[in-house]
Amino acid sequence: MKIWGWVGLIAATGLTIGLTAMAATKTAKVTNAVVAHAAFRSVVAPPTADCPSLNKKQVLVLGRGEALGGPFGSFNTAVGTAAECSQGQNAGTPVPALGNCHNVPAGKPFFHVHGKGFYMTPDGSVINLVYEELSQNPFVFGAPPFSLHDCGVWQVDGKTSTGIFHGATGTGTITADVPVAADFSAIVSADYVGKITLHAEASAGAKKDVACTGTLTDTPVTGNLTVAAGASCDLEHSAVNGNVVVEKGGKFKMQNSVVNGSMQCHGCVAAKSVNSTVYGNFDIQAAST
């Protein structure tokens, strides 16, 4: 994720998604080694209250994508989104000790990255991750294109995770290659290595369909998403585990989001996709815009 911290958004901003499921019923705690590879597309986003620009010393990067890994029970794939705030640090600032990271030379400027993301496995379970990374300072490379190398650590937020991941614990390391394009977008390649322990009381995830009538932000839709005739839906930095269907007369826009299934719009008023990914078919017919 970075322009200034492109953390594999990620990482994701990616992250460990390969984390996948195991049991769907109450069982003893199970600890599995995680080796997941994430492929994410990231873009620089406008600053927010959580990540203000501060004279361009902080940059918000949003990403979406999928991870492959395993074996992890029944699943070895997951999709999701990540957001990271990259904070520019001046030369001479002490470099935080993160795992075995040595990608930032002592005494040189760098970017300190804090991120979070959620990822869904096919059964509708959602795992939430938080991570911290060190990123090379892009200004030493001149104008893009150029490649950055990120390194950091991740941790499972079991309290807010759902399904088989509720109550889970886990930590690991991140390494990412970030080829930055001329517009500061990137297709990030990240590896997550560590361990995840599933809680003994965790149960299977649940796919829940959503009828969207407004704005969904940072939302994991574990099932399908529908937009009824006359309704309007704005999907912002979110992920849909199933399909998106926009009925005739409906309006739909997705930005910085990912759809694991297909998107269908036959005769809808509007259907727009901005910095988003649809892994299935993209079927738009007779849309007004």
Phi, psi and omega per residue, in radians:
M1 nan 1.040 -3.014
K2 -2.397 2.462 2.543
I3 -1.731 -0.611 3.091
W4 -2.365 0.968 3.076
G5 2.256 0.983 -3.095
W6 -1.237 0.600 -3.067
V7 -0.542 2.300 -3.021
G8 -0.666 0.826 3.112
L9 -0.232 0.030 1.767
I10 1.422 1.944 2.821
A11 1.056 -1.326 -3.049
A12 -0.203 nan nan
T13 nan 1.173 -2.520
G14 -1.509 2.780 -3.138
L15 -3.016 2.616 3.041
T16 0.237 0.199 -3.068
I17 -0.817 -0.567 -3.087
G18 -0.834 -0.284 -3.111
L19 -0.765 1.959 -3.043
T20 -2.305 -3.033 -2.830
A21 -1.478 2.949 3.075
M22 -2.492 -1.727 -3.057
A23 -1.541 2.685 3.129
A24 -1.877 -0.140 -3.134
T25 -2.111 3.015 -3.110
K26 -1.144 2.180 3.132
T27 -2.498 3.126 3.048
A28 -1.205 2.784 3.114
K29 -1.051 2.440 3.140
V30 -2.247 2.209 3.098
T31 -1.879 2.180 3.125
N32 -2.119 2.494 2.990
A33 -1.241 2.446 -3.139
V34 -2.002 2.181 3.005
V35 -2.307 1.723 -3.038
A36 -2.139 2.488 3.068
H37 -1.992 2.166 -3.108
A38 -1.942 2.426 3.046
A39 -2.093 2.032 -3.069
F40 -2.247 2.602 2.984
R41 -1.844 2.253 -3.064
S42 -2.210 2.650 3.098
V43 -2.450 2.714 3.047
V44 -1.377 2.351 -3.077
A45 -2.046 2.799 3.083
P46 -1.051 2.604 -3.136
P47 -1.106 2.691 3.099
T48 -2.238 3.090 3.113
A49 -1.094 -0.583 3.122
D50 -1.345 -0.375 -3.118
C51 -2.487 1.273 -3.141
P52 -1.212 2.740 -3.067
S53 -1.205 -0.631 3.130
L54 0.817 1.030 3.133
N55 0.968 0.721 3.061
K56 1.214 0.237 3.088
K57 -1.523 -0.152 3.047
Q58 -2.256 2.468 -3.120
V59 -2.357 2.322 3.074
L60 -1.658 2.239 3.119
V61 -2.144 2.300 3.122
L62 -1.981 2.478 -3.137
G63 -2.460 2.844 3.089
R64 -2.641 2.617 -3.134
G65 2.961 -2.716 -3.106
E66 -2.471 2.853 3.107
A67 -2.288 2.597 3.093
L68 -2.101 2.413 3.122
G69 -3.046 2.971 3.071
G70 2.663 -3.044 -0.008
P71 -1.360 2.508 3.105
F72 -2.326 1.380 -3.121
G73 1.097 -2.267 -3.058
S74 -1.456 -0.269 -3.013
F75 -2.150 2.623 3.017
N76 -2.388 0.337 3.074
T77 -2.431 2.756 3.053
A78 -2.811 2.684 3.099
V79 -2.131 2.735 3.123
G80 3.105 -2.947 -3.127
T81 -2.326 2.855 3.095
A82 -2.580 2.659 3.092
A83 -2.353 2.361 3.140
E84 -2.418 2.533 3.110
C85 -1.900 2.035 -3.101
S86 -1.741 2.093 -3.064
Q87 -1.861 2.097 3.132
G88 -1.233 2.323 3.127
Q89 -2.072 2.383 -3.100
N90 -1.269 2.790 3.066
A91 -1.023 2.392 -3.133
G92 1.658 -0.233 3.084
T93 -1.178 2.319 3.119
P94 -0.996 2.356 -3.133
V95 -1.509 2.152 3.137
P96 -1.042 2.565 3.080
A97 -1.514 1.931 3.138
L98 -2.146 1.841 3.129
G99 0.957 -2.262 3.138
N100 -1.926 0.617 -3.069
C101 -1.370 2.294 3.096
H102 -2.425 0.535 -3.079
N103 -1.485 -0.171 -3.134
V104 -1.972 2.034 3.129
P105 -1.152 2.453 3.095
A106 -1.076 2.419 3.097
G107 1.487 -0.050 -3.121
K108 -1.823 2.675 3.058
P109 -1.164 2.631 -3.124
F110 -2.702 3.097 3.083
F111 -2.062 2.284 3.115
H112 -1.779 2.099 -2.963
V113 -1.973 2.299 3.002
H114 -2.118 2.260 -3.074
G115 -2.472 2.955 3.059
K116 -2.643 2.719 3.139
G117 -2.820 2.858 3.033
F118 -2.256 2.622 -3.125
Y119 -2.469 2.535 -3.084
M120 -2.057 2.385 3.008
T121 -1.619 2.884 -3.029
P122 -0.986 -0.404 -3.123
D123 -1.456 -0.036 -3.139
G124 1.675 0.031 3.058
S125 -1.242 2.505 -3.106
V126 -2.152 2.216 3.077
I127 -1.935 2.282 3.109
N128 -1.814 2.357 -3.097
L129 -2.194 2.587 2.962
V130 -2.151 2.564 -3.101
Y131 -2.605 2.836 3.136
E132 -2.413 2.363 -3.074
E133 -2.434 2.831 2.958
L134 -1.990 2.370 -3.123
S135 -2.264 2.564 3.058
Q136 -1.138 2.622 3.100
N137 -1.346 2.087 -3.068
P138 -1.185 -0.367 -3.057
F139 -1.192 -0.366 3.132
V140 -1.274 -0.217 -3.120
F141 -1.704 -0.121 -3.079
G142 1.432 -2.740 -3.124
A143 -1.259 2.516 3.087
P144 -1.194 2.803 0.234
P145 -1.416 2.581 3.023
F146 -2.791 2.983 -3.130
S147 -2.055 2.407 3.080
L148 -1.959 2.776 3.112
H149 -2.223 2.158 -3.101
D150 -1.937 2.692 3.115
C151 -2.619 2.444 -3.126
G152 -3.023 -2.808 -3.107
V153 -2.350 2.692 3.108
W154 -2.282 2.789 3.140
Q155 -2.551 2.476 3.115
V156 -1.405 2.332 3.005
D157 -1.712 1.519 -3.040
G158 -1.211 -0.444 -3.109
K159 -1.141 -0.649 -3.101
T160 -1.722 -0.126 3.097
S161 -1.304 2.771 -3.080
T162 -2.229 2.978 3.124
G163 1.117 -2.413 -3.091
I164 -1.134 -0.273 -3.112
F165 -1.659 -0.061 3.141
H166 -1.145 2.224 -3.116
G167 1.405 0.061 -3.120
A168 -1.234 2.734 3.014
T169 -2.219 2.755 3.117
G170 2.952 2.621 3.104
T171 -2.518 2.855 3.099
G172 -3.105 -2.971 -3.101
T173 -2.021 2.765 3.114
I174 -2.227 2.380 2.900
T175 -2.299 2.400 -3.055
A176 -2.500 2.489 2.983
D177 -1.867 2.262 -3.023
V178 -2.216 1.644 3.078
P179 -1.389 1.846 -3.047
V180 -1.497 2.200 3.141
A181 -1.475 3.064 -3.097
A182 -1.056 -0.508 3.133
D183 -1.634 0.210 3.128
F184 1.204 0.253 2.957
S185 -1.455 2.938 -3.132
A186 -2.742 2.616 2.956
I187 -1.856 1.786 -2.975
V188 -1.540 2.399 3.077
S189 -2.045 1.992 -3.036
A190 -2.250 2.539 3.078
D191 -2.048 2.339 3.136
Y192 -2.085 2.168 -3.110
V193 -2.239 2.301 3.135
G194 3.020 -2.658 3.135
K195 -2.406 2.536 3.075
I196 -2.281 2.305 3.084
T197 -1.953 2.101 3.114
L198 -1.443 2.472 -3.119
H199 -1.255 2.506 -3.088
A200 -1.106 -0.474 -3.088
E201 -1.644 0.008 -3.117
A202 -1.203 2.554 3.137
S203 -2.190 3.099 -3.054
A204 -1.063 2.674 3.058
G205 -1.278 2.950 -3.137
A206 -2.289 2.217 3.078
K207 -1.422 2.155 -3.115
K208 -2.172 2.088 3.103
D209 -1.308 2.586 -3.105
V210 -2.180 2.254 2.987
A211 -1.668 1.879 -3.010
C212 -1.534 2.263 3.135
T213 -2.296 0.277 -3.121
G214 -2.836 -2.326 -3.119
T215 -1.968 2.264 3.040
L216 -1.983 2.123 -3.105
T217 -2.152 2.325 3.140
D218 0.892 0.804 -3.027
T219 -2.048 2.247 2.992
P220 -1.558 1.995 3.065
V221 -1.643 1.901 -2.983
T222 -1.366 -0.250 3.109
G223 -2.118 -2.396 3.095
N224 -1.591 2.782 3.064
L225 -2.127 2.278 3.127
T226 -2.165 2.583 3.059
V227 -2.160 2.001 -3.064
A228 -1.307 2.874 3.073
A229 -1.005 2.272 -3.138
G230 1.477 -0.176 3.137
A231 -1.579 2.825 3.125
S232 -2.283 2.354 -3.107
C233 -2.329 2.319 3.098
D234 -2.140 1.961 -3.112
L235 -1.749 1.987 -3.066
E236 -2.033 2.062 3.070
H237 0.818 0.968 -3.100
S238 -2.324 3.046 -3.133
A239 -2.383 2.434 3.110
V240 -2.008 2.157 -3.085
N241 -1.336 -0.403 -3.117
G242 -1.980 -2.317 -3.104
N243 -1.841 2.812 3.014
V244 -2.018 2.184 3.110
V245 -2.174 2.094 3.099
V246 -1.866 2.017 -3.087
E247 -1.307 2.866 -3.134
K248 -0.972 2.222 -3.122
G249 1.595 -0.081 3.128
G250 -1.536 2.849 3.119
K251 -2.174 2.393 -3.108
F252 -2.529 2.393 3.043
K253 -2.457 2.340 3.021
M254 -2.239 2.443 -3.084
Q255 -2.400 2.298 -3.136
N256 0.927 0.707 -3.070
S257 -2.224 2.996 -3.125
V258 -2.416 2.439 3.099
V259 -2.100 2.123 -3.085
N260 -1.329 -0.421 3.126
G261 -1.801 -2.402 -3.114
S262 -1.884 2.857 3.056
M263 -2.125 2.262 -3.094
Q264 -2.269 2.300 3.109
C265 -2.522 1.838 3.128
H266 -1.977 1.780 3.124
G267 1.385 0.336 3.087
C268 -1.280 2.810 -3.124
V269 -1.218 -0.699 -3.123
A270 -2.716 2.526 3.062
A271 -2.576 1.962 -3.093
K272 -2.210 2.489 3.084
S273 -2.271 2.086 -3.106
V274 -2.149 2.110 3.141
N275 0.854 0.829 -3.090
S276 -2.288 2.883 -3.075
T277 -2.269 2.304 3.028
V278 -2.108 2.048 -3.064
Y279 -1.408 -0.389 3.100
G280 -1.656 -2.629 3.137
N281 -1.349 2.554 3.080
F282 -1.978 1.646 -2.955
D283 -1.910 1.680 3.140
I284 -2.044 2.094 -3.118
Q285 -2.321 2.267 3.062
A286 0.985 0.615 3.057
A287 -1.393 2.552 -3.117
S288 -1.183 -0.657 3.133
T289 -2.429 nan nan
